[in-house]
Amino acid sequence: MNLPVVVDITIGLVVIYLILSLIASEIQELISTCLQWRAKNLKNSIELLLAGGSETEESDITKAEKLVDKLYSDPLINTLNQQAKGK
């Protein structure tokens, strides 16, 4: 095999790999947007952060949930995402 043939094959494989990875990433983003996984995980993470970690008591978690619900019901935060289906 000549060197230009090897370079052509290598460049072709790299381009195909990059295109397929871009398509897979876009499909994953569409699925997570439609199912609102990012929004749910963000809310759970904020609750966990305000509660003080995963090793907290139930009362702290309840207080954090109430505080996050207040935060999400604030008019400035509520109008940020107009495409959301739920809270």
N, C-alpha and C positions, 0 to 999 in steps of 0.2 A: 504494500500500500504506500502511496505517496503521502507526503506530509500535508499537502492541501486537502486531500480527501479526509484525512484524520481530523484536521481542523474544521472542515465543513460539518462532519458528523458530530463533533463535540459542540460546535456552536448550535447546530440544530437541536441536539438533545437538551442543551441548557435553555434554549428558547421555549421548547415544548414543556419542560419542567416548570419554568416560570409562569407560563400561560395557565397550565393546569393548577398550579398552586394559587394563582390569582382567582381563578374561577371557583375553586374550593373555598377560599376565604370569603368571596362575595356571597356564595350560597349560605355559608354559615352565618354571615352578618344578616342576610335576609330572614333566615329562620329565627335568629335571636331577636330581631326587630319585631317580627310578626307575633311571636309568642311573649314578647316583653320580658325576656330573661334578664336583660341588663337592668331594667327598672326594678324588678323584684330583688335581684341580688344587691343592688345599691341600697334599697330600703332596709333589707336585712342586715347589711354591713353597717349602715348608720346606726341601727338599733343596737347592734352588738358593740359598736364603738362607744356609744353613749352609756351603755350598761356597764362597761368596764371590762369586757372580755368574755370568753366562753365559760369561765369558772365563776359566774355570778349567781346571786340568789334570784329567786322568782320575782320578788318584789322589785328588785332593781330592773329586771327585764320589763316588767309591767310599766314602771315609771318611764323607761326609755321608749317603749312603744307609744305611750301617751304623748311624750314630747315630740317624737317623730311625726305622729299624726297631726299635732299642732303645727309643726314645721311644714308639712305637706299641704295643710289647709291655708297657709298664709297666701294672700293674693299675689305677692311677688313670685313665689315659688310655683304656685298653681298655674300661672299663665305661661310658664317657660315651655312646657310641652303641650301643644295643642292637639297632637295626634294620639295622645294616650286614650285608651279605652276606659280604664278605671282610674282609681286613685293613684 
